[in-house]
Amino acid sequence: MAHNSTKGLGHIGDSRGKGFLIHSCLAVIPHEENPEIIGLAMQHIWTRKSEIYKGKESRKERRKRKTEADIWKETLSKIKSNNDHMWVSVGDRGNDIFDFFTFCNENNWHYVTRVCQDRKIEIQGIEISYLKQHVAQLLPRAIKFVEIRGRNGLPKRKIKLNVSWDNITILPPKLGKSKNLKPINGCVIRCWEDKDEGLEWILFTDLLVEDEQSALTRIDWYSKRWIIEEYHKCLKSGCKLEERQLETLHALKAITGFLAIVAIRLLQLRYISRLSTTKLAKDIVDTNLLKILCKRFNCSADNLTIKCFWINLARLGGFIGRNSDGDPGWQTLWEGWKCLQYINYGMELGNVGNDKC
C-alpha cells in the first residue's frame, strides 16, 4: 500500500515509494465449483526498514531481522490449526521458503506452494538433479482444464493443461538460516500448456499424491489462490484504502482493520452471487439494507436473489448493467455499498428523531 506522506512507513517496491505491506490469509473451503469463503483468518501489517535498501545492515542485524518466512509462520501460528480438519496453506512463489516448510511439518499444517527456488533434490535417497530440471523431463500423466481470468481487455478462458507428478525429497540450502534443517519429503506437480510461453505451474506439497485424482485436487486448490488477490483488489480499488489521507501508520492500521471487514463481506457476496443464481438475498443480507434496495428498484425482498441484489447494489453506485458491460467492478460496488449505508444511517437518525425524549 503506497502512502508517501504518512509518518512511520517503510520502503516498498524499488525503495522510491513508501508504504506498508499486508500479509492476509483467507479461510476458504475449496469446493471445486463453489469455493466457500469463511472469512479473514489473519491479517498482518508490517513495514520494511530503509537499511535493507541502503545496504547499511550488518550480517548480525540481517539475521535478527524478521523475514517474510517469519511473517508466514507467525500468521499460521495465530490461526492455531487442530486435528479436527485438514489445514492447508496455499501460497504463491513468495511462499517457497524451506524454513516455512519445516515449520508446517512440525505444526499440523499442510501446504501447496508454487515453486520459485530451483532446489537440489533426491529420489529414493540418491541425489539426482535440480527440481526444475527433473520435472521438465516428466511425461504427462493426466489432463486438467483450468479457467483463468482475462487480461488486457480479453475475456476469461478455459485452458487445457498437461499434468505430471513425482515424489521427491528436497535438500536444505547450504547457506542461511535453513542450512542445518533436515531434508523434506513431498511431491512435485507440474501442469503446463503445450505451447511456447504458455501457462506453467510447478507446485510442491507435503501431501501424498498417489493417483490422477489427488494430483488434480492439489492443482484445483492452488487455482483458488486467486481469491486472495480479489480480496486485496477490493480493499485497494473498492474500499480505496490507498486514498485515505491519514497522517500516521497507526491510523492507517486502524482504518485497514475496519475496511478489511467490509472487503471480506463484499467478497463473500460477490462469490455467492456468481456461483448461485437461486440463493435468496434475505438469507444473507441485513433486512434493513435489503428493504432499502428493493424500495429503490421496485422489487420484492421475498423473492430477490443474491445475484440480483449484487447487480442492484452496483447500479446504486453507477453501474449501467448493459449486456456488454460484464460483471460490475469493485469501484461501482463500493460506491453502491456506501450509498446504501448512508441511506440506512439516515433512516436510523430519522427514527431517533421521532422518539420521545
C-alpha positions as CSV (number, residue, x, y, z in Angstrom):
1,M,0.0,0.0,0.0
2,A,1.6,3.3,-1.1
3,H,1.2,6.4,1.2
4,N,4.3,8.6,0.7
5,S,3.3,11.4,3.0
6,T,2.3,9.3,6.1
7,K,4.6,9.1,9.1
8,G,6.0,5.7,10.3
9,L,6.0,4.0,6.9
10,G,8.8,1.9,5.3
11,H,10.1,1.4,1.8
12,I,8.2,-0.6,-0.8
13,G,8.9,-1.7,-4.3
14,D,12.1,-0.2,-5.7
15,S,12.6,1.9,-2.4
16,R,11.5,5.1,-4.1
17,G,8.0,4.8,-2.7
18,K,6.8,4.4,0.9
19,G,4.0,2.4,2.4
20,F,3.2,-0.7,4.3
21,L,2.8,-4.4,3.4
22,I,-0.2,-6.5,4.1
23,H,0.0,-10.3,4.6
24,S,-3.5,-11.7,4.6
25,C,-4.8,-15.2,5.0
26,L,-8.3,-16.2,4.0
27,A,-10.2,-19.2,5.3
28,V,-11.7,-21.0,2.3
29,I,-13.4,-24.4,1.9
30,P,-12.2,-25.2,-1.7
31,H,-15.3,-26.9,-3.2
32,E,-14.4,-27.5,-6.8
33,E,-17.3,-25.5,-8.4
34,N,-18.3,-23.3,-5.5
35,P,-15.5,-22.3,-3.1
36,E,-16.9,-21.1,0.3
37,I,-15.2,-18.1,1.8
38,I,-15.4,-18.5,5.6
39,G,-13.7,-15.2,6.4
40,L,-10.4,-13.4,7.1
41,A,-8.4,-15.8,9.2
42,M,-5.4,-13.5,9.9
43,Q,-4.0,-10.2,8.6
44,H,-0.5,-8.9,9.4
45,I,0.6,-5.3,8.6
46,W,4.3,-4.7,8.5
47,T,7.0,-2.3,7.1
48,R,10.5,-2.7,5.7
49,K,13.3,-0.6,7.1
50,S,15.3,1.7,4.9
51,E,18.6,0.0,5.9
52,I,17.5,-3.0,3.8
53,Y,17.7,-0.9,0.6
54,K,20.7,1.3,1.5
55,G,23.0,-1.7,2.3
56,K,23.6,-0.5,5.8
57,E,22.6,-3.7,7.6
58,S,25.3,-5.8,9.2
59,R,25.2,-9.5,8.8
60,K,24.2,-9.8,12.5
61,E,21.4,-7.3,12.1
62,R,20.1,-9.1,9.0
63,R,20.0,-12.4,10.8
64,K,17.9,-10.9,13.7
65,R,15.5,-9.1,11.4
66,K,12.1,-10.5,10.7
67,T,11.9,-12.1,7.2
68,E,8.9,-13.0,5.1
69,A,9.3,-16.6,6.3
70,D,8.8,-15.3,9.9
71,I,5.6,-13.5,8.8
72,W,4.2,-16.6,7.2
73,K,5.0,-18.7,10.3
74,E,3.5,-16.1,12.7
75,T,0.3,-16.0,10.6
76,L,-0.2,-19.8,10.8
77,S,0.7,-19.8,14.5
78,K,-2.0,-17.3,15.3
79,I,-4.7,-19.3,13.4
80,K,-3.9,-22.3,15.5
81,S,-4.9,-25.4,13.5
82,N,-6.3,-28.5,15.1
83,N,-6.7,-32.2,14.3
84,D,-10.5,-31.9,13.5
85,H,-9.9,-30.7,10.0
86,M,-7.1,-30.7,7.3
87,W,-5.4,-27.3,7.3
88,V,-3.6,-26.5,4.0
89,S,-1.7,-23.3,3.4
90,V,-1.8,-22.3,-0.3
91,G,0.8,-19.9,-1.4
92,D,2.4,-18.3,-4.5
93,R,6.2,-18.3,-5.3
94,G,6.9,-15.9,-2.4
95,N,5.9,-18.8,-0.1
96,D,8.6,-21.1,-1.4
97,I,10.7,-21.0,1.8
98,F,12.5,-24.1,3.2
99,D,12.2,-22.8,6.8
100,F,8.5,-22.3,6.3
101,F,8.0,-25.9,5.1
102,T,9.8,-27.2,8.2
103,F,7.5,-25.1,10.4
104,C,4.4,-26.5,8.7
105,N,5.6,-30.1,9.1
106,E,6.1,-29.5,12.8
107,N,2.8,-27.7,13.5
108,N,0.0,-29.7,11.9
109,W,-0.2,-27.7,8.7
110,H,-0.1,-29.0,5.2
111,Y,0.9,-26.8,2.2
112,V,0.6,-26.4,-1.6
113,T,3.2,-23.9,-2.8
114,R,4.2,-22.7,-6.3
115,V,7.9,-23.4,-6.8
116,C,10.3,-20.5,-7.1
117,Q,13.6,-21.9,-5.9
118,D,15.4,-24.4,-8.1
119,R,16.5,-26.7,-5.2
120,K,18.6,-29.8,-5.2
121,I,16.5,-33.0,-4.8
122,E,16.8,-36.6,-4.0
123,I,14.8,-39.6,-5.2
124,Q,14.9,-42.7,-3.1
125,G,18.0,-41.4,-1.2
126,I,20.0,-40.6,-4.4
127,E,20.8,-37.0,-5.3
128,I,19.9,-36.7,-8.9
129,S,19.5,-33.1,-10.1
130,Y,17.7,-29.9,-9.6
131,L,14.0,-29.8,-9.1
132,K,13.0,-27.8,-12.3
133,Q,15.3,-29.9,-14.5
134,H,13.7,-33.0,-13.1
135,V,10.1,-32.0,-13.6
136,A,10.8,-30.8,-17.2
137,Q,11.6,-34.4,-18.1
138,L,8.4,-35.9,-16.7
139,L,5.9,-37.2,-19.2
140,P,2.2,-36.1,-19.0
141,R,0.1,-38.4,-16.9
142,A,-3.2,-36.5,-16.9
143,I,-5.1,-33.5,-18.3
144,K,-6.6,-30.6,-16.4
145,F,-8.9,-27.8,-17.6
146,V,-8.5,-24.6,-15.7
147,E,-10.4,-21.3,-16.1
148,I,-8.1,-18.3,-16.0
149,R,-9.0,-14.6,-15.7
150,G,-8.9,-12.3,-18.6
151,R,-6.1,-9.7,-19.0
152,N,-5.7,-6.6,-21.2
153,G,-9.3,-6.5,-22.1
154,L,-9.6,-10.2,-23.0
155,P,-12.3,-12.4,-21.5
156,K,-11.6,-15.2,-19.1
157,R,-11.0,-18.5,-20.8
158,K,-10.5,-22.2,-20.2
159,I,-7.2,-23.7,-21.0
160,K,-6.0,-27.3,-21.3
161,L,-3.0,-28.3,-19.1
162,N,-0.8,-31.4,-19.1
163,V,-0.2,-32.8,-15.7
164,S,2.8,-34.8,-14.3
165,W,4.0,-35.5,-10.8
166,D,6.6,-37.4,-8.8
167,N,7.6,-38.0,-5.2
168,I,10.9,-36.3,-4.3
169,T,13.0,-35.1,-1.3
170,I,14.2,-31.5,-1.4
171,L,17.5,-30.8,0.3
172,P,18.1,-27.8,2.6
173,P,20.2,-24.9,1.2
174,K,23.9,-24.8,2.1
175,L,23.8,-21.2,3.4
176,G,21.4,-19.1,5.6
177,K,19.1,-20.0,8.4
178,S,17.9,-23.2,6.8
179,K,21.3,-24.9,6.2
180,N,21.1,-27.1,9.3
181,L,17.5,-28.3,8.7
182,K,16.5,-31.8,7.6
183,P,15.5,-32.7,4.1
184,I,11.8,-32.6,3.3
185,N,9.8,-35.3,1.6
186,G,6.9,-34.3,-0.6
187,C,5.6,-34.4,-4.1
188,V,6.2,-32.0,-7.1
189,I,3.4,-31.5,-9.6
190,R,3.8,-29.8,-12.9
191,C,1.0,-28.5,-15.1
192,W,1.6,-26.7,-18.3
193,E,0.1,-25.6,-21.6
194,D,1.5,-27.5,-24.6
195,K,2.7,-24.3,-26.4
196,D,5.5,-21.7,-26.3
197,E,5.2,-19.2,-23.4
198,G,2.0,-21.0,-22.2
199,L,0.9,-21.2,-18.6
200,E,3.1,-23.4,-16.3
201,W,2.7,-24.1,-12.6
202,I,5.2,-26.2,-10.7
203,L,3.8,-27.0,-7.3
204,F,5.3,-28.6,-4.2
205,T,3.2,-30.2,-1.5
206,D,3.8,-32.3,1.5
207,L,0.6,-34.2,0.8
208,L,0.8,-37.6,-0.8
209,V,-0.1,-37.8,-4.5
210,E,-0.9,-41.4,-5.3
211,D,-3.0,-41.0,-8.5
212,E,-4.5,-38.7,-11.0
213,Q,-7.4,-37.6,-8.8
214,S,-5.2,-36.5,-5.9
215,A,-2.9,-34.6,-8.3
216,L,-5.8,-32.8,-9.9
217,T,-7.2,-31.9,-6.5
218,R,-4.0,-30.2,-5.4
219,I,-4.0,-28.2,-8.7
220,D,-7.6,-27.2,-8.1
221,W,-6.7,-26.0,-4.6
222,Y,-3.9,-23.8,-6.0
223,S,-6.2,-22.4,-8.6
224,K,-8.4,-21.0,-5.7
225,R,-5.4,-18.8,-4.6
226,W,-6.6,-16.0,-6.9
227,I,-9.4,-15.3,-4.3
228,I,-6.8,-13.6,-2.1
229,E,-5.9,-11.3,-5.0
230,E,-9.5,-10.4,-5.4
231,Y,-9.7,-9.6,-1.7
232,H,-6.7,-7.2,-1.9
233,K,-8.2,-5.6,-5.1
234,C,-11.4,-5.0,-3.2
235,L,-9.5,-3.5,-0.3
236,K,-7.4,-1.2,-2.5
237,S,-9.6,-0.3,-5.5
238,G,-13.1,-0.9,-4.0
239,C,-12.6,0.4,-0.4
240,K,-10.0,2.9,-1.7
241,L,-7.5,2.2,1.1
242,E,-4.7,3.9,-0.7
243,E,-6.6,7.2,-1.0
244,R,-7.1,7.6,2.8
245,Q,-5.4,10.9,3.8
246,L,-4.2,9.8,7.3
247,E,-1.0,11.1,8.8
248,T,0.3,8.1,10.8
249,L,0.8,4.4,10.3
250,H,-1.2,3.7,13.4
251,A,-4.2,5.5,11.9
252,L,-3.8,3.6,8.6
253,K,-3.7,0.3,10.5
254,A,-6.9,1.2,12.4
255,I,-8.9,2.0,9.2
256,T,-7.5,-1.1,7.4
257,G,-9.0,-3.2,10.2
258,F,-12.4,-1.6,9.6
259,L,-12.2,-1.8,5.8
260,A,-11.0,-5.4,5.9
261,I,-14.3,-6.4,7.4
262,V,-16.2,-4.6,4.6
263,A,-13.9,-6.1,1.9
264,I,-14.4,-9.6,3.1
265,R,-18.1,-9.2,3.3
266,L,-18.3,-7.8,-0.3
267,L,-16.1,-10.6,-1.5
268,Q,-18.4,-13.2,0.1
269,L,-21.4,-11.7,-1.5
270,R,-19.7,-11.5,-4.9
271,Y,-18.8,-15.2,-5.0
272,I,-22.2,-16.2,-3.8
273,S,-23.9,-14.1,-6.5
274,R,-21.7,-15.5,-9.2
275,L,-22.0,-19.2,-8.2
276,S,-25.6,-19.4,-7.1
277,T,-28.5,-18.0,-9.2
278,T,-31.2,-19.1,-6.9
279,K,-30.0,-18.3,-3.4
280,L,-32.2,-15.6,-1.8
281,A,-30.7,-12.4,-0.6
282,K,-32.9,-12.4,2.6
283,D,-31.0,-15.4,3.8
284,I,-27.7,-13.5,3.8
285,V,-28.2,-9.7,3.6
286,D,-29.3,-7.5,6.6
287,T,-33.0,-6.9,6.5
288,N,-32.9,-3.1,6.5
289,L,-30.4,-2.9,3.7
290,L,-32.4,-5.4,1.6
291,K,-35.6,-3.3,2.1
292,I,-33.9,-0.1,1.1
293,L,-32.5,-1.6,-2.1
294,C,-35.8,-3.2,-3.0
295,K,-37.7,0.0,-2.4
296,R,-35.2,1.9,-4.6
297,F,-35.5,-0.5,-7.5
298,N,-39.2,-1.6,-7.0
299,C,-38.6,-5.3,-6.4
300,S,-39.7,-7.8,-3.8
301,A,-37.5,-8.5,-0.9
302,D,-39.0,-12.0,-0.5
303,N,-38.0,-13.2,-4.0
304,L,-34.8,-11.2,-4.7
305,T,-31.8,-13.5,-5.4
306,I,-28.4,-12.6,-4.1
307,K,-27.3,-12.1,-7.8
308,C,-30.0,-9.5,-8.4
309,F,-29.1,-7.8,-5.1
310,W,-25.5,-7.6,-6.2
311,I,-26.4,-6.1,-9.6
312,N,-28.8,-3.6,-8.0
313,L,-26.1,-2.6,-5.4
314,A,-23.7,-1.9,-8.3
315,R,-26.5,0.1,-10.1
316,L,-26.8,2.2,-6.9
317,G,-23.1,3.0,-7.4
318,G,-23.4,4.0,-11.1
319,F,-23.3,0.6,-12.9
320,I,-25.4,0.7,-16.0
321,G,-25.8,-3.1,-16.5
322,R,-25.9,-3.4,-20.3
323,N,-25.3,-6.8,-21.9
324,S,-21.9,-5.7,-23.0
325,D,-20.8,-4.3,-19.6
326,G,-19.9,-7.7,-18.0
327,D,-19.7,-8.0,-14.2
328,P,-19.6,-4.8,-12.0
329,G,-16.2,-3.7,-10.8
330,W,-15.1,-3.0,-7.2
331,Q,-15.3,0.8,-7.6
332,T,-19.0,0.8,-8.5
333,L,-19.8,-1.8,-5.9
334,W,-18.0,0.3,-3.2
335,E,-19.9,3.4,-4.3
336,G,-23.2,1.4,-4.1
337,W,-22.4,0.0,-0.7
338,K,-21.5,3.4,0.7
339,C,-24.8,4.9,-0.7
340,L,-26.8,2.0,0.8
341,Q,-25.1,2.5,4.2
342,Y,-25.8,6.3,4.1
343,I,-29.5,5.8,3.4
344,N,-29.7,3.3,6.2
345,Y,-27.9,5.6,8.5
346,G,-30.2,8.5,7.6
347,M,-33.3,6.3,8.3
348,E,-31.8,5.3,11.7
349,L,-31.3,9.0,12.6
350,G,-34.9,9.8,11.5
351,N,-36.2,7.1,13.8
352,V,-34.2,8.5,16.7
353,G,-35.6,12.0,16.0
354,N,-39.2,10.6,16.2
355,D,-38.6,9.1,19.6
356,K,-39.8,11.0,22.6
357,C,-37.0,12.1,25.0
